[in-house]
Structures are given as structure tokens and as C-alpha cells.
Amino acid sequence: MLYLFYLLAAISIVSAVVVVASRSPITSVIALVVCFLSIAGHYILLNAQFLAMVHVIVYTGAILILMLFVIMLLNMNTLVEQRKPLAARLMAVVTGGMLFLVLLAATRQGLGQVPETYDAGIGLVRTIGTVLFRDYLVPFEVSSVLFLAAMAGAMMLAKKEGTDNLNLPPSSEPDERAA
């Protein structure tokens, strides 16, 4: 189990480096898919199957495919970005180093803490489904209606003017204007 963790961690780190270092946006998106899938493997190792599946469906399945389509539609394969000045690159390295130090301090402080009780049911689909549909049913349904309204609004905004009859099937009745 420990070897699997180290394998997934290595895949996550290597693919994250490829995301940042790659000059091609397509390669970056594909490496991000690999990184997200390896992180989902970490969730499974932590006994959080529901979180792993939601992670795969939402991030890998929806967001990254949307990013890939946007990159393909905008034809971003050509290099259009100018080289950053030395001061900006130096500040990026300093900021990244400070972030690394903060994360290192946070993990060193949190590694020694062990929970007093362990519940094997935490993170399982049955437990989350029970809590979601028993305790949080109304907010869950309200959010689904909100998402439905947002989809309908997006379709209304995306609809072009003067295309009311564009997608209608041909009528079997003769056209009254032709007579």
C-alpha cells in the first residue's frame, strides 16, 4: 500500500511539472488529466471513494475537456506569449519558494496529530448519500434547481437573434406563403 502511495505521488509530481514546464497547451492539459487521475488514486487510498469519483467526473471529465475544447477552438498551439522580464521571473521564484516554506511548515505541524477515534465509514458513498439525502435534502434540491436555471439562462444568452425556426423539423403541411 505504501509503494502504491509513492508511485501515485511520483506520477502526480512528474505530471504537475510537465503541466508547468510544457510549452504546448495540449500537452499541459493531458498532463493535468494524468495529475488529476493520480490524485483520485490518492483519494481511494484514503478510503474516500465518493470524493475520488466526484473528482474524476467533475475535474477530469468536465473541466479539463472544456479546457481542451477551448484551446482547440482558439487555436492556441502557436506561441504568442513574450518572454517575461528577469524581475518578474525572479519574483515568481521567490513567491514560489515562500509558498513552499509555508506548505512545509503546515505539514510539519500537522503530521504529529493523530485523531482519537477512527470511523471507517467516513468518505464512503453510503455514508455521504445518507447524510446528503437525510440532513441536507432541501439545500441539495435547491442547488439542483439553481443549476437548471443557470443552464437555461446560458442557453438563452447563447441563442442568436433570428434563429427561431432554424432547428425545427420540416413540416408536412404546405407552406402558406407559397400559395
Secondary structure, 3 states (H helix, E strand, C coil): CHHHHHHHHHHHHHHHHHHHHCCCHHHHHHHHHHHHHHHHHHHHHCCCHHHHHHHHHHHHHHHHHHHHHHHHHHCCCCCCCCCCCHHHHHHHHHHHHHHHHHHHHHHHHHCCCCCCCCCCCCCCHHHHHHHHHHCCHHHHHHHHHHHHHHHHHHHHHHCCCCCCCCCCCCCCCCCCCCC
